[in-house]
Amino acid sequence: MAVTVVSLGMGIRSAGVVGLGTMGAGIAEVLAMAGLTVTVVEADPDALSRGIAILDGSLRKAVSRGRLTEDEHKEIAGRVHPAPTMAGMADADLVVEVVPEQLPVKRQVIAELDQVLRPEAIIATNTSSLSVTSIAADSAHPGRVVGMHFFNPAPVMRLVEVVTTVLTDPGAARAVTALAGRIGKTPVQVTDRAGFVANALLLPYLNHAVWLLETGYASREDIDLAVTTGIGLPMGPLALLDLIGLDTSLAILEVLEREFGGTRYTPAPLLRRLADAGRTGRKSGRGFYDYGHQETRGAAGSPDQSRPDLAAVSSPGTVTVIGPGAVAGTAGRSAEPHPDRAAELGSLFEAAGISVTSNPAHPTDLGIVAIGPEGGVLGPASAAGRAADAVGLHLPYQNLAEIVPSQLTSAGALAAAVALATRLGLTAVRSADRPGLLAGALLFAHLRDAVAMVADGYATPADVDTAMTLGCGYPRGPMRLLAEAGAGKAADVLSAMHAGYGDPAFAPPPLLREYAIGGLPVQVSGAS
Ligand SMILES: NC(=O)c1ccc[n+]([C@@H]2O[C@H](COP(=O)([O-])OP(=O)(O)OC[C@H]3O[C@@H](n4cnc5c(N)ncnc54)[C@H](O)[C@@H]3O)[C@@H](O)[C@H]2O)c1
């Protein structure tokens, strides 16, 4: 039954929040801060007291930081009214349900709200991964059910994904979008698809990192360092999984896998095993990292990232720089000379006081194969007669050295290469010799997902960047990262990954090639 909710528009004055758990308390705070009266209903009295205490504590903190006065604190807290039953929400213009992520629980709440709300009132669901359509379908008024997906912590994160279904009344969507703006959030409006924008992009990338760890491609520390030190994201993917919760992440991936299929969404077995074992991350004290033992932690609450494998060895005094590195786009074929790459490394070493030669017959402490992101160490190292004491080196970012041993590289040569990178002032990470190496494999596959989402018409480039910066704390969104890396380079690395693994999930979408030729959309490359 269609119900006219258009008239509500900016006029939402009173709200309700059902469920005052992790997200509900923050959402109630945000709504009350914006001047709305907020009725809260919570099934568990302890959770209610906890939620009110969290809300009050957050407002107190704002007072101590000078962002609110004592009077404003009282006023805002005074707008939040617990009610024993849903009947207390009868006058609400909009109710946000924030109950656990279980379809029957959500449907039951919607049914109860249908009994008490005016037909033109809006029901918003904060679901992360359930279908908003399924939540709405049984409602007496499915047109008024809209997804309003806040991010954790709700008072801080500025993104709200406004999710419409095929049943949604456009007026309800407009009203929720307008409300999101009024409460200081940036709305991104999308249709009902698993993961919406942010989770659909974040989770496969995190899952990829687990696959890399599980297959021995790189260590947990190196995976996280490649992302933080190299790509510049605030957290490494494994540390981020620990923060989100391995169980929660697994549940979202399962939903994504059901909706989209394909290897990007198939949960890495290690993720499932750790979640099954109760190693769910920070909340249980252990996940990929250990948070439980004071003596193994770095800063309080941060993962132990010491790297015992990188024992101190002295840097080599003499180095043979071995061309050829593989030329971009030649993965799978024999490597061709890339003199620039070798010359660049040679200059870098010389500037650090290291004696450099390119003559393979000349004995030196270490052979360095000047590889590109496609890898390929063994062929050139063997051709130079240095199979055992040569290591691949790739510098994808100013501060990161990808150290790439071949199957025949000795432990001594590997340690010497790490020492060499350290002498150059670089953070060394060790990567398997596979297309993309470490940072590239993670980044370009992630950017590929973003481009594919745009190509699908699900989100605009600007929406993708807004979702990842404001919802996931990225300093720069995927489109911006793509512009910086170069769409052509991304397409080449992805083609090499596609050829190397035979996995269509890495095939560059035609739109990426078009970006490589025609440039990224202006508003993206110009955005900050
Ligand atoms: N936790 C996150 O980081 C996060 C982020 C975005 C969205 N979400 C979504 O928000 C929703 C809630 O997640 P959460 O992490 O806050 O869960 P939570 O378990 O911390 O809180 C849910 C609360 O709902 C209460 N509740 C259960 N049934 C109820 C009922 N019938 N009536 C009233 N209260 C009831 C519970 O007592 C509990 O306090 C889920 O849909 C989740 O997917 C969570």
PDBQT file of the ligand as one rigid body, heavy atoms in Angstrom, charges set to zero:
ROOT
HETATM    1  N1  LIG A 601      28.373  -2.888  15.367  1.00  0.00    +0.000 N 
HETATM    2  C1  LIG A 601      28.696  -2.247  14.258  1.00  0.00    +0.000 C 
HETATM    3  O1  LIG A 601      29.854  -1.877  14.039  1.00  0.00    +0.000 OA
HETATM    4  C2  LIG A 601      27.618  -1.918  13.262  1.00  0.00    +0.000 A 
HETATM    5  C3  LIG A 601      27.883  -0.969  12.266  1.00  0.00    +0.000 A 
HETATM    6  C4  LIG A 601      26.866  -0.630  11.362  1.00  0.00    +0.000 A 
HETATM    7  C5  LIG A 601      25.640  -1.247  11.448  1.00  0.00    +0.000 A 
HETATM    8  N2  LIG A 601      25.424  -2.195  12.429  1.00  0.00    +0.000 N 
HETATM    9  C6  LIG A 601      24.088  -2.806  12.486  1.00  0.00    +0.000 C 
HETATM   10  O2  LIG A 601      23.379  -2.257  13.580  1.00  0.00    +0.000 OA
HETATM   11  C7  LIG A 601      22.476  -3.230  14.102  1.00  0.00    +0.000 C 
HETATM   12  C8  LIG A 601      22.738  -3.412  15.573  1.00  0.00    +0.000 C 
HETATM   13  O3  LIG A 601      24.069  -3.806  15.765  1.00  0.00    +0.000 OA
HETATM   14  P1  LIG A 601      24.807  -3.575  17.169  1.00  0.00    +0.000 P 
HETATM   15  O4  LIG A 601      26.235  -3.908  16.911  1.00  0.00    +0.000 OA
HETATM   16  O5  LIG A 601      24.447  -2.267  17.736  1.00  0.00    +0.000 OA
HETATM   17  O6  LIG A 601      24.137  -4.759  18.020  1.00  0.00    +0.000 OA
HETATM   18  P2  LIG A 601      24.086  -4.922  19.599  1.00  0.00    +0.000 P 
HETATM   19  O7  LIG A 601      23.895  -6.352  19.854  1.00  0.00    +0.000 OA
HETATM   20  O8  LIG A 601      25.260  -4.219  20.226  1.00  0.00    +0.000 OA
HETATM   21  O9  LIG A 601      22.778  -4.126  20.013  1.00  0.00    +0.000 OA
HETATM   22  C9  LIG A 601      21.467  -4.549  19.718  1.00  0.00    +0.000 C 
HETATM   23  C10 LIG A 601      20.564  -4.190  20.860  1.00  0.00    +0.000 C 
HETATM   24  O10 LIG A 601      19.225  -4.456  20.486  1.00  0.00    +0.000 OA
HETATM   25  C11 LIG A 601      18.536  -4.913  21.645  1.00  0.00    +0.000 C 
HETATM   26  N3  LIG A 601      17.336  -5.615  21.214  1.00  0.00    +0.000 N 
HETATM   27  C12 LIG A 601      17.221  -6.874  20.722  1.00  0.00    +0.000 A 
HETATM   28  N4  LIG A 601      15.943  -7.127  20.387  1.00  0.00    +0.000 NA
HETATM   29  C13 LIG A 601      15.224  -6.022  20.697  1.00  0.00    +0.000 A 
HETATM   30  C14 LIG A 601      13.849  -5.692  20.600  1.00  0.00    +0.000 A 
HETATM   31  N5  LIG A 601      12.972  -6.544  20.094  1.00  0.00    +0.000 N 
HETATM   32  N6  LIG A 601      13.471  -4.478  21.008  1.00  0.00    +0.000 NA
HETATM   33  C15 LIG A 601      14.356  -3.605  21.536  1.00  0.00    +0.000 A 
HETATM   34  N7  LIG A 601      15.671  -3.871  21.657  1.00  0.00    +0.000 NA
HETATM   35  C16 LIG A 601      16.101  -5.060  21.237  1.00  0.00    +0.000 A 
HETATM   36  C17 LIG A 601      19.554  -5.784  22.345  1.00  0.00    +0.000 C 
HETATM   37  O11 LIG A 601      19.228  -5.942  23.723  1.00  0.00    +0.000 OA
HETATM   38  C18 LIG A 601      20.837  -5.000  22.128  1.00  0.00    +0.000 C 
HETATM   39  O12 LIG A 601      21.128  -4.127  23.196  1.00  0.00    +0.000 OA
HETATM   40  C19 LIG A 601      22.688  -4.489  13.278  1.00  0.00    +0.000 C 
HETATM   41  O13 LIG A 601      21.749  -4.521  12.254  1.00  0.00    +0.000 OA
HETATM   42  C20 LIG A 601      24.089  -4.293  12.720  1.00  0.00    +0.000 C 
HETATM   43  O14 LIG A 601      24.273  -4.987  11.497  1.00  0.00    +0.000 OA
HETATM   44  C21 LIG A 601      26.373  -2.531  13.338  1.00  0.00    +0.000 A 
ENDROOT
TORSDOF 0
